[in-house]
Amino acid sequence: MRQRNEGTGAPRPTRRGVAVGLCATAVLLAGCGLPAPHVPLRTNALGGRDFYVSPQGDDSADGRTPGTAWRTLGHADRLRFRPGDRLLLRGGAVFPGTLSIGQGDAGDARRPVVIESYGDGRATVSARGTRGIEVHNTSGVVIRDLIVFGDAASYRDQDGLAFINDLPGHRKLPYIRVTGVEVTGFRNGIRLHGGTEASGFRDVEISDCALHTNQDAGLVTDGPAFDADAPAYAHEDVTVSKVTAYDNVGDPSASGRNTGSGIVLGSVRHGTVQQSVARDNGASSSATAMEGPEGIWTYDSTAVTFQWNVAYANHSGSQVDGGGFGLDNNVSHSLMQYNLAYGNDGSGFLAYSAVWNSVHTDNTIRYNVSHDNARKIQDYGGIVAEGSRVTRLSIYQNTVLTSANGSVRAPALRLQPNLGSVTVRNNVFVTDGAPVVQGQGTFDTSAVLMQGNDYYTRGGWTLQWGDGWYGDLASWRRAAGQELQGSRATGTDVDPCLARVALPAAGPDLYGVGPTRGALASQCPHALAGAAVDLRTLGVDPGRVDYFGAPLSESAAPGAVQDGPKA
């Protein structure tokens, strides 16, 4: 997952502007054989023009009605899009080719250019060695209700929907909407690419999309190389909702970079991924260094929230990453809450930094459920904090269960050296025999502070703290000074009676799809009474609801579910 630039290389924008210039020159010399199509002055509700494309159409027609539709994307692609224009493709039909909206086209957030289907079903844009749809140095664009399909050449080297801003001067182009779109068969399904001067896009919403069977990622945003002394972010206010990213398996020949992720936010200020699913990604990735895939993750970003998502059955083709959710290099002031991760090769939830700076700070992991992660890679765990420098990380009110998978016996919580001001409070950590916690550094309480957690194992209680191994909670508490609040002993090692429970019928559909619809909740909360700490008295905002959306009471118990349904 360690990434600086999603590895797709510099964008190769279309040369339509050059072609138009050559055509104009040819007109002066000898006349151009490809005049732009004549269009009447009929307008739609936004004051723009409607153009139709149908396999039964005729490129010599005006394109302004279904009965006078054009026939090919190639002809439609010559149009200069004005604000408010709509390009409508016949539903159920397949259109070979590509579409491009360039600088000078569109550009009005209040009167966007729309590309969509009409009639029954969704139209398919079938790219042949090209991008599907490209938006370059402009915005005010809506793409909806389409299928975008790439061939083998597009899979190797092109993006399905490519939004590119390489303008100078930190310009943020406003208003991109993508909804109801399926993208498959490209290097990246959807990509937002920012320029070297942190130009990019703002006010971006991507929703109700299926991004699958692409090579490197389902969805990715990226920008310039990160400068810790002068942080700059290419994109702002990016929201991803109800997106399913699956079977984006990775590039087996790309051992030096990460490939095979579901959803990746890079170079974003203020981003949200919610009610989305990442599954079955990364199986063919071949990263051999610290570069691997994750289900949903972010890097070089600030103020990002992941909430109400599911990441399951994500893989790594090597021994690197393959987890559910991640806060990676240079991420700050970000939050992972109300997410479910299960059955992933790597960690359920990861906070990681590979760079020696102070940027990875003030992040929170709360009210999540991690169930049977680290199925392949023992060096991970249910929740993991590791790397060069991770500071001021808060981990609280999570429920974590790990169980052995053959010889792989990962802990519920793994902490590695170079952590600072990390707090771990009011979590439930359960294993079936592996160390319940592996603290692979000798952390004093200024580096890592553990309070109010439940540590339970079904066979042979063990916990690692630095070079020491402990067989019971009391001896570790005495030796490490952990699980104390003043003179009061906190935490417990009792069985929380975890059981898989379904989402209440009256509750929101938070968990997407998959063989596990639900989460882990304690069936004996009374056993945990008195073990937790009051987060409010410690200056920590506990939020308003638990994992299942139940309002929080005054007295908290460890775990993500405070008053949830019973099995």
VEXDREN-2710 file (C-alpha; in Angstrom, 1 decimal):
% VEXDREN-2710
k/r/px/py/pz
1/MET/0.0/0.0/0.0
2/ARG/3.0/2.3/0.3
3/GLN/2.4/4.8/-2.5
4/ARG/3.6/8.2/-3.7
5/ASN/1.8/8.2/-7.0
6/GLU/-0.6/5.6/-8.0
7/GLY/2.0/4.3/-10.4
8/THR/0.0/5.0/-13.5
9/GLY/2.6/7.4/-15.0
10/ALA/2.1/10.8/-16.5
11/PRO/-1.3/11.2/-18.2
12/ARG/-1.4/11.3/-21.9
13/PRO/-4.2/13.7/-22.8
14/THR/-5.9/13.5/-26.1
15/ARG/-4.8/15.7/-28.9
16/ARG/-8.1/16.9/-30.0
17/GLY/-7.1/20.6/-29.6
18/VAL/-4.1/20.0/-31.9
19/ALA/-6.3/18.2/-34.4
20/VAL/-8.7/21.1/-34.5
21/GLY/-5.8/23.5/-35.0
22/LEU/-4.5/21.5/-38.0
23/CYS/-8.0/21.3/-39.4
24/ALA/-8.3/25.1/-39.2
25/THR/-5.0/25.5/-41.0
26/ALA/-6.2/23.1/-43.7
27/VAL/-9.3/25.2/-44.2
28/LEU/-7.2/28.3/-45.0
29/LEU/-5.1/26.3/-47.4
30/ALA/-7.4/24.0/-49.2
31/GLY/-10.6/23.4/-47.1
32/CYS/-11.1/20.8/-44.4
33/GLY/-13.0/17.6/-45.3
34/LEU/-14.3/17.2/-41.7
35/PRO/-16.4/20.3/-40.8
36/ALA/-17.9/20.4/-37.3
37/PRO/-21.6/19.3/-37.4
38/HIS/-24.2/22.0/-37.8
39/VAL/-26.6/22.2/-34.8
40/PRO/-29.9/24.1/-34.6
41/LEU/-30.5/26.5/-31.7
42/ARG/-32.9/24.3/-29.7
43/THR/-32.1/24.3/-25.9
44/ASN/-32.9/22.1/-22.8
45/ALA/-34.0/23.1/-19.3
46/LEU/-30.4/24.3/-18.5
47/GLY/-30.2/26.4/-21.6
48/GLY/-27.9/23.8/-23.2
49/ARG/-28.3/21.6/-26.2
50/ASP/-29.3/17.9/-26.3
51/PHE/-27.5/15.5/-28.7
52/TYR/-28.4/11.8/-29.3
53/VAL/-26.3/8.9/-30.5
54/SER/-27.8/5.6/-31.6
55/PRO/-26.6/2.6/-33.7
56/GLN/-29.6/3.4/-36.0
57/GLY/-28.5/7.0/-36.3
58/ASP/-26.8/8.9/-39.1
59/ASP/-23.7/11.1/-38.6
60/SER/-25.0/13.4/-41.3
61/ALA/-28.1/14.2/-39.3
62/ASP/-28.3/17.0/-36.7
63/GLY/-28.2/14.7/-33.7
64/ARG/-30.8/16.8/-31.8
65/THR/-33.6/14.3/-31.4
66/PRO/-33.8/10.5/-31.0
67/GLY/-35.1/10.4/-34.6
68/THR/-32.2/12.4/-35.9
69/ALA/-29.5/10.8/-33.8
70/TRP/-25.9/10.5/-34.8
71/ARG/-24.4/7.1/-35.2
72/THR/-20.9/7.0/-33.8
73/LEU/-18.9/8.3/-30.8
74/GLY/-16.2/9.5/-33.2
75/HIS/-18.6/12.0/-34.7
76/ALA/-20.0/13.0/-31.3
77/ASP/-16.5/13.5/-29.9
78/ARG/-15.9/16.4/-32.3
79/LEU/-18.5/18.4/-30.6
80/ARG/-17.4/21.4/-28.5
81/PHE/-19.5/21.0/-25.3
82/ARG/-21.1/24.2/-24.0
83/PRO/-22.4/24.6/-20.4
84/GLY/-25.7/22.8/-20.1
85/ASP/-25.2/20.4/-23.1
86/ARG/-26.2/16.8/-22.8
87/LEU/-24.9/13.9/-24.8
88/LEU/-27.3/11.0/-24.7
89/LEU/-26.4/7.5/-25.8
90/ARG/-29.0/4.9/-26.7
91/GLY/-29.6/2.5/-23.7
92/GLY/-28.6/-1.1/-24.3
93/ALA/-26.4/-0.2/-27.3
94/VAL/-22.6/-0.6/-27.5
95/PHE/-20.6/2.3/-28.9
96/PRO/-16.9/1.6/-29.8
97/GLY/-14.6/4.5/-29.2
98/THR/-13.8/7.2/-26.6
99/LEU/-15.2/10.5/-25.5
100/SER/-13.2/13.6/-24.4
101/ILE/-14.1/16.9/-22.8
102/GLY/-11.2/19.3/-23.0
103/GLN/-10.2/22.7/-21.9
104/GLY/-12.7/25.2/-23.4
105/ASP/-15.5/22.7/-23.1
106/ALA/-18.0/22.6/-20.2
107/GLY/-16.7/24.5/-17.1
108/ASP/-19.9/25.7/-15.4
109/ALA/-20.8/24.0/-12.1
110/ARG/-24.3/25.5/-12.3
111/ARG/-24.9/24.3/-15.8
112/PRO/-22.9/21.1/-16.1
113/VAL/-22.3/19.1/-19.3
114/VAL/-24.1/15.7/-18.9
115/ILE/-23.2/12.4/-20.6
116/GLU/-25.8/9.7/-19.9
117/SER/-28.0/7.0/-21.4
118/TYR/-31.5/7.4/-22.8
119/GLY/-34.3/4.9/-23.4
120/ASP/-34.1/1.4/-21.7
121/GLY/-31.0/0.2/-20.0
122/ARG/-27.5/1.6/-20.0
123/ALA/-25.4/2.4/-23.0
124/THR/-21.9/0.9/-23.2
125/VAL/-18.8/2.9/-24.2
126/SER/-16.4/0.2/-25.5
127/ALA/-12.8/1.6/-25.5
128/ARG/-10.2/-0.1/-27.7
129/GLY/-6.8/0.7/-26.4
130/THR/-7.9/4.1/-25.2
131/ARG/-9.5/5.7/-22.2
132/GLY/-13.3/5.4/-22.0
133/ILE/-14.1/9.0/-21.1
134/GLU/-11.6/11.7/-20.5
135/VAL/-12.2/15.1/-18.8
136/HIS/-9.0/17.3/-19.2
137/ASN/-8.5/20.7/-17.6
138/THR/-12.2/21.4/-17.2
139/SER/-15.0/20.5/-14.9
140/GLY/-18.8/21.1/-14.5
141/VAL/-19.3/17.5/-15.8
142/VAL/-21.9/14.8/-14.9
143/ILE/-21.4/11.2/-16.1
144/ARG/-24.2/8.8/-15.2
145/ASP/-26.0/5.6/-16.1
146/LEU/-23.3/4.1/-18.4
147/ILE/-21.2/1.1/-18.7
148/VAL/-17.6/1.8/-19.7
149/PHE/-15.7/-1.3/-21.0
150/GLY/-12.0/-1.6/-22.0
151/ASP/-10.2/-4.2/-24.1
152/ALA/-6.9/-5.9/-23.3
153/ALA/-4.9/-2.8/-24.4
154/SER/-6.9/-0.5/-22.2
155/TYR/-6.5/-2.9/-19.3
156/ARG/-2.7/-2.6/-19.5
157/ASP/-2.4/1.2/-19.9
158/GLN/-5.5/3.3/-19.7
159/ASP/-8.1/4.7/-17.2
160/GLY/-11.8/4.1/-17.7
161/LEU/-12.9/7.5/-16.5
162/ALA/-10.0/9.9/-16.4
163/PHE/-10.3/13.4/-14.8
164/ILE/-7.0/15.3/-15.4
165/ASN/-6.0/18.7/-14.2
166/ASP/-2.4/19.7/-15.0
167/LEU/-3.1/23.4/-15.2
168/PRO/-0.5/25.6/-13.4
169/GLY/-1.1/27.6/-10.2
170/HIS/-2.8/25.2/-7.7
171/ARG/-6.2/25.5/-9.5
172/LYS/-9.1/23.5/-8.2
173/LEU/-11.7/22.9/-10.9
174/PRO/-15.2/22.5/-9.4
175/TYR/-18.0/20.1/-9.8
176/ILE/-17.6/16.5/-10.9
177/ARG/-20.5/14.0/-10.6
178/VAL/-20.3/10.3/-11.5
179/THR/-23.2/8.1/-10.6
180/GLY/-24.7/4.8/-11.7
181/VAL/-21.6/3.9/-13.8
182/GLU/-20.0/0.5/-14.2
183/VAL/-16.3/0.6/-15.2
184/THR/-14.4/-2.6/-16.1
185/GLY/-11.3/-3.6/-18.1
186/PHE/-8.9/-0.7/-17.5
187/ARG/-5.8/0.0/-15.6
188/ASN/-7.8/2.1/-13.2
189/GLY/-11.6/2.2/-13.2
190/ILE/-11.9/5.9/-12.2
191/ARG/-8.9/8.2/-11.8
192/LEU/-8.6/11.8/-10.6
193/HIS/-5.2/13.1/-11.4
194/GLY/-3.7/16.3/-10.2
195/GLY/-0.7/18.2/-11.6
196/THR/2.7/18.9/-10.2
197/GLU/1.6/22.2/-8.8
198/ALA/-1.3/20.6/-6.8
199/SER/-3.9/21.5/-9.3
200/GLY/-6.9/19.2/-9.2
201/PHE/-10.6/19.0/-8.6
202/ARG/-13.0/20.0/-5.8
203/ASP/-16.6/19.3/-5.1
204/VAL/-16.4/15.7/-6.4
205/GLU/-19.1/13.1/-5.8
206/ILE/-18.9/9.5/-7.0
207/SER/-21.8/7.3/-6.1
208/ASP/-23.7/4.1/-6.9
209/CYS/-20.9/2.8/-9.1
210/ALA/-19.5/-0.7/-9.7
211/LEU/-15.7/-0.7/-10.4
212/HIS/-14.4/-4.2/-11.1
213/THR/-12.0/-6.3/-13.1
214/ASN/-9.5/-3.5/-13.5
215/GLN/-5.8/-3.9/-13.0
216/ASP/-4.4/-1.4/-10.5
217/ALA/-7.5/0.0/-8.7
218/GLY/-11.2/0.4/-8.9
219/LEU/-11.0/4.1/-8.0
220/VAL/-7.9/6.3/-7.3
221/THR/-7.1/9.9/-6.8
222/ASP/-3.5/11.2/-6.9
223/GLY/-1.5/14.3/-7.0
224/PRO/2.1/15.7/-6.7
225/ALA/4.8/14.2/-4.5
226/PHE/4.2/15.2/-0.9
227/ASP/6.2/17.9/0.7
228/ALA/6.0/17.6/4.5
229/ASP/7.3/21.2/5.0
230/ALA/4.6/22.6/2.7
231/PRO/1.7/20.2/2.4
232/ALA/-0.4/20.7/-0.7
233/TYR/-3.4/18.6/-1.8
234/ALA/-4.6/18.3/-5.4
235/HIS/-8.2/17.5/-4.6
236/GLU/-10.8/18.9/-2.1
237/ASP/-14.2/17.8/-0.9
238/VAL/-14.3/14.4/-2.5
239/THR/-17.2/12.1/-1.5
240/VAL/-17.4/8.4/-2.5
241/SER/-20.7/6.7/-1.6
242/LYS/-22.2/3.3/-2.3
243/VAL/-19.4/2.3/-4.6
244/THR/-18.5/-1.4/-4.9
245/ALA/-14.9/-2.1/-6.0
246/TYR/-14.1/-5.8/-6.6
247/ASP/-11.9/-8.2/-8.5
248/ASN/-9.3/-5.4/-9.2
249/VAL/-6.6/-8.0/-8.9
250/GLY/-3.3/-6.2/-9.5
251/ASP/-0.4/-6.4/-11.9
252/PRO/1.8/-9.5/-11.5
253/SER/4.6/-7.8/-13.3
254/ALA/4.7/-4.7/-11.1
255/SER/6.8/-5.7/-8.1
256/GLY/8.0/-2.2/-7.3
257/ARG/4.6/-0.5/-6.7
258/ASN/1.3/-1.3/-5.2
259/THR/-1.5/-2.6/-7.5
260/GLY/-4.8/-4.3/-6.8
261/SER/-6.6/-2.0/-4.4
262/GLY/-10.3/-1.2/-4.3
263/ILE/-10.6/2.5/-3.4
264/VAL/-7.6/4.8/-2.9
265/LEU/-7.8/8.5/-1.9
266/GLY/-4.4/10.2/-2.5
267/SER/-3.7/14.0/-2.2
268/VAL/-7.1/14.8/-0.8
269/ARG/-8.2/17.5/1.7
270/HIS/-11.6/16.7/3.1
271/GLY/-12.6/13.3/1.7
272/THR/-15.2/10.7/2.6
273/VAL/-15.7/7.1/1.6
274/GLN/-19.0/5.8/3.0
275/GLN/-21.5/2.9/2.5
276/SER/-19.1/1.3/0.1
277/VAL/-17.7/-2.2/-0.4
278/ALA/-14.2/-3.4/-1.4
279/ARG/-13.8/-7.1/-1.9
280/ASP/-11.7/-9.7/-3.6
281/ASN/-9.0/-7.3/-4.8
282/GLY/-5.3/-7.7/-5.0
283/ALA/-4.8/-11.4/-5.6
284/SER/-2.4/-11.0/-8.5
285/SER/-0.4/-8.1/-7.0
286/SER/3.3/-8.8/-6.8
287/ALA/4.8/-6.2/-4.5
288/THR/8.0/-7.4/-2.9
289/ALA/9.0/-4.3/-0.9
290/MET/6.7/-2.2/1.3
291/GLU/4.2/-1.6/-1.5
292/GLY/1.0/-3.5/-1.5
293/PRO/-2.8/-3.3/-2.0
294/GLU/-5.6/-2.6/0.5
295/GLY/-9.4/-2.6/0.2
296/ILE/-10.0/1.1/1.1
297/TRP/-7.1/3.4/2.0
298/THR/-5.7/6.9/1.9
299/TYR/-2.3/8.5/1.7
300/ASP/-0.9/12.0/1.4
301/SER/-4.2/13.4/2.6
302/THR/-5.9/15.2/5.5
303/ALA/-9.4/15.2/7.0
304/VAL/-10.5/12.0/5.4
305/THR/-13.3/9.9/6.8
306/PHE/-14.1/6.2/6.1
307/GLN/-17.5/5.2/7.6
308/TRP/-20.1/2.5/7.2
309/ASN/-18.0/0.5/4.7
310/VAL/-17.2/-3.2/4.4
311/ALA/-13.8/-4.6/3.2
312/TYR/-13.6/-8.3/2.9
313/ALA/-11.6/-11.1/1.1
314/ASN/-9.0/-8.7/-0.1
315/HIS/-5.6/-10.3/-0.9
316/SER/-2.0/-9.8/-1.5
317/GLY/-0.1/-11.7/-4.1
318/SER/3.0/-11.4/-1.9
319/GLN/3.6/-11.0/1.8
320/VAL/2.8/-7.2/1.9
321/ASP/-0.5/-5.6/2.8
322/GLY/-3.7/-7.2/1.5
323/GLY/-5.8/-5.7/4.3
324/GLY/-9.1/-4.0/4.7
325/PHE/-8.7/-0.3/5.6
326/GLY/-5.6/1.8/5.9
327/LEU/-4.3/5.3/6.9
328/ASP/-1.0/5.4/5.1
329/ASN/1.9/7.8/4.6
330/ASN/1.3/11.5/5.4
331/VAL/-2.3/11.2/6.6
332/SER/-3.5/13.5/9.3
333/HIS/-6.8/14.5/11.1
334/SER/-8.5/11.5/9.6
335/LEU/-11.1/9.0/10.9
336/MET/-12.1/5.4/10.4
337/GLN/-15.5/4.6/12.1
338/TYR/-18.4/2.1/11.8
339/ASN/-16.6/-0.1/9.3
340/LEU/-16.5/-3.9/9.1
341/ALA/-13.3/-5.7/7.9
342/TYR/-13.2/-9.5/7.7
343/GLY/-11.4/-12.3/5.9
344/ASN/-8.6/-10.2/4.5
345/ASP/-5.0/-11.4/4.0
346/GLY/-3.6/-8.5/5.9
347/SER/-4.8/-6.2/8.7
348/GLY/-8.3/-5.3/9.3
349/PHE/-7.3/-1.7/10.1
350/LEU/-3.8/-0.2/9.6
351/ALA/-2.1/3.0/10.6
352/TYR/1.2/3.2/8.9
353/SER/4.0/5.6/8.0
354/ALA/7.2/4.8/6.0
355/VAL/8.6/8.4/6.2
356/TRP/10.4/10.2/9.0
357/ASN/8.3/13.3/9.4
358/SER/5.6/14.5/11.8
359/VAL/2.7/14.5/9.4
360/HIS/1.0/11.2/10.3
361/THR/-0.8/12.6/13.3
362/ASP/-4.2/13.2/15.0
363/ASN/-6.0/10.2/13.4
364/THR/-8.7/8.1/15.0
365/ILE/-9.9/4.5/14.7
366/ARG/-13.2/3.9/16.5
367/TYR/-16.4/1.8/16.6
368/ASN/-15.1/-0.7/14.0
369/VAL/-15.3/-4.4/13.9
370/SER/-12.4/-6.6/12.7
371/HIS/-13.2/-10.2/12.3
372/ASP/-10.7/-12.9/11.3
373/ASN/-8.2/-10.7/9.4
374/ALA/-4.5/-11.4/8.8
375/ARG/-5.5/-14.7/7.3
376/LYS/-2.3/-15.0/5.2
377/ILE/0.3/-12.7/6.7
378/GLN/1.1/-13.2/10.4
379/ASP/3.1/-9.9/10.6
380/TYR/-0.2/-8.1/10.7
381/GLY/-3.2/-8.3/13.0
382/GLY/-6.8/-7.1/13.6
383/ILE/-5.6/-3.6/14.2
384/VAL/-2.0/-2.5/13.5
385/ALA/-0.1/0.7/14.2
386/GLU/3.4/0.7/12.7
387/GLY/6.0/2.5/10.7
388/SER/8.6/5.2/10.9
389/ARG/6.6/7.7/12.9
390/VAL/2.9/7.5/13.9
391/THR/1.8/10.0/16.5
392/ARG/-1.3/11.1/18.4
393/LEU/-3.3/8.1/17.2
394/SER/-6.5/7.3/19.1
395/ILE/-7.9/3.7/19.0
396/TYR/-11.0/3.2/21.0
397/GLN/-14.3/1.3/21.1
398/ASN/-13.4/-1.3/18.5
399/THR/-14.2/-5.0/18.6
400/VAL/-11.4/-7.3/17.3
401/LEU/-11.4/-11.1/16.9
402/THR/-8.6/-13.0/15.3
403/SER/-8.5/-16.8/14.9
404/ALA/-5.8/-19.1/13.6
405/ASN/-5.6/-19.9/9.9
406/GLY/-3.3/-22.9/9.8
407/SER/0.1/-21.8/10.9
408/VAL/-0.9/-18.1/10.8
409/ARG/-1.7/-16.9/14.3
410/ALA/-1.9/-13.1/14.3
411/PRO/-2.7/-11.0/17.4
412/ALA/-5.8/-8.8/17.8
413/LEU/-3.6/-5.7/18.2
414/ARG/-0.1/-5.3/16.9
415/LEU/2.0/-2.2/17.9
416/GLN/5.5/-1.7/16.4
417/PRO/8.2/0.8/17.4
418/ASN/8.3/4.5/16.6
419/LEU/4.9/5.3/18.0
420/GLY/4.2/8.5/20.0
421/SER/1.2/9.6/22.1
422/VAL/-0.9/6.6/20.9
423/THR/-3.9/5.8/23.1
424/VAL/-5.8/2.5/23.1
425/ARG/-9.0/2.5/25.1
426/ASN/-12.2/0.6/25.6
427/ASN/-11.6/-2.0/22.9
428/VAL/-12.4/-5.7/22.9
429/PHE/-9.5/-7.9/21.8
430/VAL/-10.1/-11.6/21.4
431/THR/-7.9/-14.4/20.0
432/ASP/-8.1/-18.2/20.0
433/GLY/-4.6/-18.8/21.3
434/ALA/-2.4/-16.2/19.6
435/PRO/-1.0/-13.4/21.7
436/VAL/-3.9/-11.0/22.4
437/VAL/-1.6/-8.1/21.9
438/GLN/1.9/-7.9/20.4
439/GLY/3.7/-4.7/21.5
440/GLN/7.0/-5.1/19.6
441/GLY/8.6/-2.1/21.4
442/THR/9.1/-1.3/25.0
443/PHE/6.6/1.5/25.1
444/ASP/6.3/3.7/28.1
445/THR/2.9/5.3/28.7
446/SER/3.9/8.5/26.9
447/ALA/4.4/6.5/23.7
448/VAL/1.4/4.1/24.1
449/LEU/-1.3/4.2/26.8
450/MET/-3.7/1.3/27.2
451/GLN/-6.8/1.8/29.3
452/GLY/-10.2/0.1/29.7
453/ASN/-9.7/-2.8/27.2
454/ASP/-10.9/-6.4/27.4
455/TYR/-8.1/-8.9/26.6
456/TYR/-9.4/-12.4/26.1
457/THR/-8.0/-15.5/24.6
458/ARG/-9.7/-18.9/24.3
459/GLY/-6.5/-20.8/25.1
460/GLY/-3.4/-19.8/27.0
461/TRP/-3.5/-16.0/27.7
462/THR/-0.3/-14.4/26.4
463/LEU/0.7/-10.8/25.7
464/GLN/4.0/-9.4/24.3
465/TRP/5.4/-6.1/25.5
466/GLY/8.8/-5.4/24.2
467/ASP/11.1/-8.3/25.1
468/GLY/8.7/-9.4/27.8
469/TRP/6.0/-12.0/27.6
470/TYR/3.2/-12.1/30.1
471/GLY/0.7/-14.8/31.1
472/ASP/-1.9/-12.7/32.8
473/LEU/-3.2/-9.2/32.9
474/ALA/-2.2/-8.4/36.4
475/SER/1.5/-9.1/35.9
476/TRP/1.7/-7.0/32.7
477/ARG/-0.1/-4.2/34.4
478/ARG/2.5/-4.2/37.2
479/ALA/5.5/-4.4/34.9
480/ALA/4.4/-2.0/32.2
481/GLY/2.3/0.5/34.1
482/GLN/-0.6/-0.1/31.6
483/GLU/-4.3/-0.5/32.3
484/LEU/-4.2/2.1/35.2
485/GLN/-6.1/5.3/35.6
486/GLY/-4.3/6.9/38.6
487/SER/-4.4/4.2/41.2
488/ARG/-7.5/2.5/39.7
489/ALA/-6.9/-0.7/37.7
490/THR/-8.8/-0.7/34.4
491/GLY/-9.4/-3.3/31.8
492/THR/-10.4/-6.9/32.1
493/ASP/-9.6/-10.3/30.7
494/VAL/-13.1/-11.9/30.9
495/ASP/-14.9/-13.6/28.0
496/PRO/-17.0/-11.0/26.2
497/CYS/-19.2/-13.7/24.8
498/LEU/-18.9/-12.5/21.3
499/ALA/-21.5/-13.7/18.8
500/ARG/-22.2/-12.8/15.2
501/VAL/-25.4/-10.8/15.0
502/ALA/-27.4/-9.5/12.1
503/LEU/-28.2/-5.9/11.5
504/PRO/-31.5/-4.8/13.1
505/ALA/-34.3/-4.8/10.5
506/ALA/-35.1/-1.2/11.4
507/GLY/-31.5/0.0/11.1
508/PRO/-29.7/1.4/8.0
509/ASP/-28.0/-0.9/5.6
510/LEU/-24.4/-0.2/6.7
511/TYR/-22.7/-3.4/5.7
512/GLY/-23.1/-3.9/2.0
513/VAL/-23.0/-7.4/0.7
514/GLY/-21.1/-10.6/1.4
515/PRO/-21.3/-13.8/3.4
516/THR/-21.2/-12.0/6.7
517/ARG/-24.1/-9.5/7.0
518/GLY/-23.7/-8.2/10.5
519/ALA/-21.0/-7.9/13.2
520/LEU/-19.7/-9.2/16.5
521/ALA/-21.5/-8.1/19.7
522/SER/-21.1/-9.1/23.3
523/GLN/-23.9/-11.3/24.6
524/CYS/-22.8/-10.7/28.2
525/PRO/-22.2/-7.0/28.6
526/HIS/-22.5/-7.3/32.4
527/ALA/-19.2/-9.1/32.4
528/LEU/-17.5/-6.1/31.1
529/ALA/-19.1/-3.6/33.5
530/GLY/-16.6/-1.3/35.2
531/ALA/-13.7/-2.2/32.9
532/ALA/-13.9/0.8/30.6
533/VAL/-12.8/4.3/31.2
534/ASP/-15.0/7.4/30.7
535/LEU/-13.6/9.0/27.5
536/ARG/-15.3/12.3/28.2
537/THR/-13.3/12.9/31.3
538/LEU/-10.2/12.3/29.3
539/GLY/-11.0/14.9/26.8
540/VAL/-12.0/12.4/24.1
541/ASP/-15.2/12.8/22.1
542/PRO/-16.8/9.3/22.1
543/GLY/-19.3/10.2/19.4
544/ARG/-23.0/9.9/19.5
545/VAL/-23.8/6.3/18.5
546/ASP/-22.2/2.9/18.6
547/TYR/-21.5/0.6/15.6
548/PHE/-25.1/-0.3/15.2
549/GLY/-26.3/3.3/15.5
550/ALA/-27.6/2.9/19.1
551/PRO/-27.3/6.1/21.2
552/LEU/-24.5/6.0/23.7
553/SER/-25.3/5.8/27.4
554/GLU/-23.4/7.6/30.1
555/SER/-21.5/4.4/31.2
556/ALA/-19.5/2.9/28.4
557/ALA/-18.4/-0.8/28.0
558/PRO/-15.5/-2.0/25.9
559/GLY/-16.2/-2.7/22.3
560/ALA/-17.9/-1.3/19.2
561/VAL/-21.4/-2.4/20.2
562/GLN/-22.8/-0.8/23.3
563/ASP/-26.4/-1.8/23.2
564/GLY/-26.8/-3.8/20.1
565/PRO/-29.0/-6.7/19.0
566/LYS/-28.7/-10.2/20.3
567/ALA/-27.7/-13.3/18.4
END
